[in-house]
Amino acid sequence: MTYFKFELIHRSKKSRARVGRIHTPHGIIDTPNFVAVGTNGTVKALNNTMLHDIGLQLMFCNTYHMMLQPGTDIVRQAGGLHSFIQRKLPIITDSGGFQVFSLAYGSVADELKSRGTKKQGGCVLKITEEGVLFRSYRDGSKVLLTPESSIKAQKDLGADIIIPFDELPPYHIARDVLKKSLDRTHRWEKRSLEAHLKNPQKQAMYAVVHGGIDPDLRKESCAILTELPFDGFAVGGSMGKTKDEMHTLLSLTLPLLPEDKPNHLLGIGDLPSIERSVPLGIDTFDSSYPTRAARHGILLTKRGPLNITKSEYATNFNSIEKGCHCPTCHHFSLAYIHHLFKARELTCMSLATVHNLYFMVQFMEKYRKQIQEDLI
């Protein structure tokens, strides 16, 4: 395969942390790296030209949402996702499974608050070996999502990296039910891979390692999936209630994955989690945290998060952070951004989001330098 490969640049002498390059048809992704979430083909409050300008190398788009609006057939007619959203750099799409099973079991937040039980009368109508039948949250129409239809949708979208269809069971689940779910997920992933390989379309596919918080099932998932010709591996499913649980699971899982292929941590990318996971060898992280925080007035800085809505910033005419070269810090003061948030001007969200994503780009670049110097 000439259009996708992982190049290992340096392995730290201090930990399992590593620096690498993922080569894709739309450019190189330096690792470790942060992946912004652009649910509907855009990061909220920003256009894709700005993402390019601040150096965000990989963007995550959600198949489930794009299927329902505008429809992946429309994206295909536009020439694929890159053409439709005017992005020149790499894109990764998920299978749609995460959103569908969140409808069935509740959100991750619900799950961690011990509310992760199956909803009654929700959008999910039936889960079978074939796939998941659910109602569109947009118009109530019935949609059957299967491994094959998920891959067809991702072929329409044309992202550089795609994900097989999988089941996301809740944290609170009996082991026998979890095992049944895991076995079905492995069958679905194999079907997804087979559908993908019939028409690779210069796309790479990452397997998703599951097993919940059960170490033996995580090992089993790694053993089964690494026998199949996936191009990389994502770690998904419930990672526990605490960062300690997550750290334990990742410490167990990552050494079981091939070193010559990239890996990705699904849906986790807050700063403390990145700090604990980079030394374990994670290559890429996706999370909506930096952009969601920005929309609520939380700005990321080297000194910690800053709440721009506090009155103390009303007369502070400095930039958000000295030495930051993002467009927001280059042009505007804390006082002005504070004013925009207080006045509820939509521009405030754009300026805050630009800064937070630029911070993440620089944050990960710092990590790569430290790994190469064997400091991490």
Secondary structure, DSSP 8 states (H G I E B T S, - for coil): --S-EEEEEEE-SSSS-EEEEEEETTEEEEESEEEEE-TTSS-TT--HHHHHHTT---EEE-HHHHHHTT-HHHHHHTTSHHHHHT--S-EEE--SHHHHHHHHH--HHHHHTT--S--SSSSEEEE-SS-EEEE-TTT--EEEE-HHHHHHHHHHHT-SEE--------SS--HHHHHHHHHHHHHHHHHHHHHHHTS-TT-EEEEEE--TT-HHHHHHHHHHHTTS--SEEEE-S---SSHHHHHHHHHHHGGGS-TTS-EEETT---HHHHHHHGGGT--EEEESHHHHHHHTTEE--TT--EETTSGGGTT--S-SSTT--SHHHHH--HHHHHHHHHTT-THHHHHHHHHHHHHHHHHHHHHHHHHHTT--
